[in-house]
């Protein structure tokens, strides 16, 4: 498995969740049934991202066993974690907005 694939897709899932939540917010009053569907799809995307993040972290541990790679691997992991945290925060903000928080 390619760790870059996991990183890229866990972020894409969060971007998708954010977009679904944004649409849910827009449609909440006019089309509540559609809004609910978009909200549920956003939640599914969050679940996908969490699963990919778990795989990413497991794969990272298996790859980060060689001392000569630490200088490269640790900054890569830090960058991936930072992107994940930022995107998760954005998605959760949109989720909370839909829920009136």
C-alpha positions as CSV (number, residue, x, y, z in Angstrom):
1,X,0.0,0.0,0.0
2,X,1.2,3.5,-0.8
3,X,1.2,5.8,2.1
4,X,0.8,8.8,-0.2
5,X,-2.5,7.3,-1.5
6,X,-3.8,7.0,2.1
7,X,-2.8,10.6,2.9
8,X,-4.3,12.0,-0.3
9,X,-7.6,10.2,0.1
10,X,-8.1,10.8,3.8
11,X,-7.9,14.6,3.0
12,X,-10.1,14.2,-0.1
13,X,-12.8,12.5,2.1
14,X,-12.7,15.5,4.5
15,X,-13.0,18.0,1.6
16,X,-16.0,15.9,0.4
17,X,-17.6,16.0,3.9
18,X,-17.2,19.7,4.1
19,X,-18.9,20.2,0.8
20,X,-21.8,17.9,1.7
21,X,-22.3,19.7,5.0
22,X,-22.2,23.1,3.2
23,X,-24.9,21.9,0.8
24,X,-26.9,20.5,3.8
25,X,-26.8,24.0,5.4
26,X,-27.9,25.7,2.2
27,X,-30.9,23.3,1.7
28,X,-31.9,23.0,5.4
29,X,-34.9,25.3,5.1
30,X,-35.9,24.8,1.5
31,X,-35.4,21.1,1.0
32,X,-35.0,19.5,4.5
33,X,-35.2,16.0,3.0
34,X,-32.2,16.7,0.7
35,X,-30.4,18.5,3.5
36,X,-30.7,15.4,5.6
37,X,-29.3,13.3,2.8
38,X,-26.3,15.6,2.3
39,X,-25.7,15.7,6.0
40,X,-25.7,11.9,6.1
41,X,-23.3,11.7,3.1
42,X,-21.0,14.2,5.0
43,X,-21.0,11.9,8.0
44,X,-20.2,8.9,5.8
45,X,-17.2,10.9,4.3
46,X,-16.0,11.6,7.9
47,X,-16.2,7.9,8.7
48,X,-14.2,7.1,5.5
49,X,-11.6,9.7,6.4
50,X,-11.2,8.3,9.9
51,X,-10.8,4.8,8.5
52,X,-8.1,6.0,6.1
53,X,-6.4,8.0,8.9
54,X,-6.2,4.9,11.0
55,X,-4.7,2.9,8.1
56,X,-2.3,5.8,7.4
57,X,-1.1,5.8,11.0
58,X,-0.7,2.0,11.0
59,X,1.2,2.0,7.7
60,X,3.4,4.9,8.9
61,X,4.4,2.8,12.0
62,X,5.4,-0.1,9.8
63,X,7.4,2.2,7.5
64,X,9.1,4.3,10.1
65,X,11.4,1.6,11.4
66,X,14.6,2.7,9.7
67,X,16.6,5.3,11.6
68,X,17.9,6.8,8.3
69,X,14.4,7.6,7.3
70,X,13.4,9.5,10.4
71,X,14.5,12.9,9.0
72,X,12.1,12.4,6.1
73,X,9.3,10.4,7.7
74,X,8.6,12.5,10.8
75,X,8.1,15.8,8.9
76,X,5.9,14.0,6.4
77,X,3.8,12.6,9.3
78,X,3.6,16.0,11.0
79,X,2.5,17.6,7.7
80,X,-0.2,14.9,7.2
81,X,-1.4,15.2,10.7
82,X,-1.6,19.0,10.4
83,X,-3.6,18.8,7.2
84,X,-5.9,16.2,8.7
85,X,-6.6,18.3,11.8
86,X,-7.3,21.4,9.8
87,X,-9.6,19.7,7.3
88,X,-11.4,17.8,10.1
89,X,-11.9,21.1,11.9
90,X,-13.4,22.7,8.9
91,X,-15.7,19.7,8.3
92,X,-16.8,19.6,11.9
93,X,-17.5,23.4,11.8
94,X,-19.9,22.9,8.9
95,X,-21.5,19.9,10.7
96,X,-22.0,22.0,13.8
97,X,-23.4,24.9,11.7
98,X,-26.0,22.5,10.3
99,X,-26.9,21.4,13.8
100,X,-27.3,25.0,15.0
101,X,-24.3,25.0,17.3
